[in-house]
Amino acid sequence: MRPTSAPRRSYRAAGFTLLELLIVLTLMAIIAAIAVPILAPGVSNTDLKTAARKVAAGLRMARNDAVATRTDTRVLLDLEHRTFQIERDPRVHVLPRDMQMKLFTAQSDLVNETTGAIRFYPDGGSNGGRVTLGAGERKYEVDVDWLTGRVAILD
């Protein structure tokens, strides 16, 4: 007589498949990519770009004012307090405080160590200059062409 064997049972090993692990890792990566910029301290890239656009708009406004009034118009930049103001305009524009701000302009338009200006002339030209806004490794440069007074944002 033959020995009877127990019916074979198919046992599946406990655990996860490779596909399941890849799906979970992908979901975690997506969540981390969204959460880290929101929770990270400092200036976001959006805030940095917005500040660069705000400075560029102020410089363009000063150029238009110089041409319209046929007088020199300056944009005063306070690097310590991260503000700028257009001459003959009482509003002071404030930029995010966690941002670094640098100014490159003519020596004659430096008021003191932390304050300087970019000047626009009645013909639309300028003394030229550059305002650099940065946060960590990221930065935007707002350039003013000395001949044409053209304002451009470089990243």
C-alpha positions as CSV (number, residue, x, y, z in Angstrom):
1,M,0.0,0.0,0.0
2,R,1.1,3.5,-0.8
3,P,1.4,6.0,1.8
4,T,-1.1,8.7,1.4
5,S,0.2,12.2,1.3
6,A,-1.5,15.2,2.7
7,P,-3.1,17.4,0.0
8,R,-0.6,20.0,-1.1
9,R,-1.4,23.5,0.0
10,S,0.0,26.6,-1.7
11,Y,1.4,29.0,0.8
12,R,2.2,32.5,-0.3
13,A,5.1,34.1,1.5
14,A,4.1,37.0,3.8
15,G,5.4,40.4,2.7
16,F,5.1,42.9,0.0
17,T,5.7,42.7,-3.7
18,L,8.2,45.0,-5.4
19,L,5.4,46.8,-7.2
20,E,3.7,47.6,-3.9
21,L,7.0,49.0,-2.4
22,L,7.6,51.2,-5.5
23,I,4.1,52.6,-5.3
24,V,4.5,53.5,-1.6
25,L,7.9,55.1,-2.2
26,T,6.6,57.1,-5.1
27,L,3.7,58.4,-2.9
28,M,6.1,59.3,-0.1
29,A,8.4,61.2,-2.5
30,I,5.5,63.2,-3.9
31,I,4.3,64.1,-0.4
32,A,7.8,65.1,0.7
33,A,8.2,67.3,-2.4
34,I,5.1,69.2,-1.6
35,A,5.6,69.4,2.2
36,V,9.2,70.4,2.4
37,P,8.9,73.8,0.7
38,I,5.8,74.6,2.7
39,L,7.4,73.8,6.0
40,A,10.9,75.0,5.3
41,P,11.8,78.4,6.9
42,G,13.1,81.3,4.9
43,V,12.1,82.8,1.6
44,S,10.3,80.7,-1.0
45,N,11.3,80.9,-4.7
46,T,7.9,82.6,-5.4
47,D,8.5,85.3,-2.8
48,L,12.0,85.9,-4.2
49,K,10.7,86.2,-7.7
50,T,7.9,88.5,-6.6
51,A,10.3,90.7,-4.8
52,A,12.5,90.9,-8.0
53,R,9.4,91.9,-10.0
54,K,8.4,94.5,-7.4
55,V,11.9,96.1,-7.6
56,A,11.8,96.0,-11.4
57,A,8.4,97.6,-11.4
58,G,9.6,100.4,-9.1
59,L,12.6,101.1,-11.3
60,R,10.4,101.2,-14.4
61,M,8.0,103.6,-12.6
62,A,10.9,105.9,-11.7
63,R,12.1,105.9,-15.3
64,N,8.6,106.8,-16.5
65,D,8.4,109.5,-13.9
66,A,11.7,111.0,-15.0
67,V,10.6,111.1,-18.7
68,A,7.1,112.5,-17.8
69,T,8.4,115.2,-15.4
70,R,11.6,116.0,-17.3
71,T,13.6,115.8,-14.1
72,D,16.0,113.3,-12.6
73,T,14.3,110.6,-10.5
74,R,16.0,108.3,-8.1
75,V,15.0,105.0,-6.6
76,L,16.4,104.9,-3.0
77,L,17.3,101.4,-1.8
78,D,17.9,100.7,1.9
79,L,19.8,97.4,2.0
80,E,19.7,97.1,5.8
81,H,15.9,97.3,6.1
82,R,15.2,95.8,2.6
83,T,13.1,98.7,1.4
84,F,13.0,100.9,-1.6
85,Q,11.3,104.2,-2.4
86,I,10.8,106.2,-5.5
87,E,11.5,110.0,-5.2
88,R,8.4,112.1,-5.0
89,D,6.4,109.0,-3.9
90,P,5.7,108.7,-0.2
91,R,5.2,105.0,-0.3
92,V,8.0,102.8,1.0
93,H,8.0,99.3,-0.5
94,V,9.1,96.6,1.9
95,L,10.7,93.3,0.7
96,P,10.9,90.0,2.7
97,R,13.2,90.3,5.7
98,D,14.9,86.9,5.3
99,M,16.3,88.0,1.9
100,Q,19.7,89.4,1.1
101,M,19.8,92.5,-0.9
102,K,22.9,94.0,-2.7
103,L,23.2,97.1,-4.8
104,F,25.7,98.0,-7.5
105,T,25.5,101.6,-8.6
106,A,27.5,104.8,-9.3
107,Q,29.7,106.0,-6.4
108,S,28.0,109.4,-6.5
109,D,24.6,107.8,-5.7
110,L,25.7,106.0,-2.6
111,V,24.1,107.8,0.4
112,N,25.9,105.7,3.1
113,E,27.1,102.1,3.6
114,T,23.6,100.7,3.6
115,T,21.7,103.1,1.3
116,G,22.1,103.9,-2.3
117,A,20.2,105.0,-5.4
118,I,19.7,104.3,-9.0
119,R,19.1,107.5,-11.0
120,F,17.0,108.0,-14.1
121,Y,17.4,111.0,-16.5
122,P,14.7,112.9,-18.4
123,D,15.8,111.2,-21.7
124,G,15.0,107.8,-20.3
125,G,18.7,106.9,-19.6
126,S,20.1,106.0,-16.3
127,N,23.3,105.9,-14.3
128,G,22.9,102.1,-14.5
129,G,23.2,99.6,-11.8
130,R,22.1,96.2,-10.5
131,V,20.0,95.1,-7.5
132,T,20.6,91.5,-6.4
133,L,18.0,89.7,-4.3
134,G,19.0,86.4,-2.9
135,A,18.0,83.7,-0.4
136,G,20.6,81.0,0.1
137,E,21.8,79.8,-3.3
138,R,18.9,81.3,-5.2
139,K,19.1,84.8,-6.6
140,Y,17.6,87.2,-9.0
141,E,19.4,90.2,-10.5
142,V,17.5,93.3,-11.6
143,D,19.7,95.1,-14.1
144,V,19.3,98.7,-15.3
145,D,21.1,99.6,-18.6
146,W,22.9,102.9,-18.3
147,L,22.3,104.0,-21.9
148,T,18.6,103.2,-22.4
149,G,17.4,102.8,-18.8
150,R,15.9,99.4,-19.7
151,V,15.1,97.3,-16.7
152,A,15.6,93.5,-16.9
153,I,15.3,90.6,-14.5
154,L,18.1,88.0,-14.7
155,D,17.9,84.7,-12.8
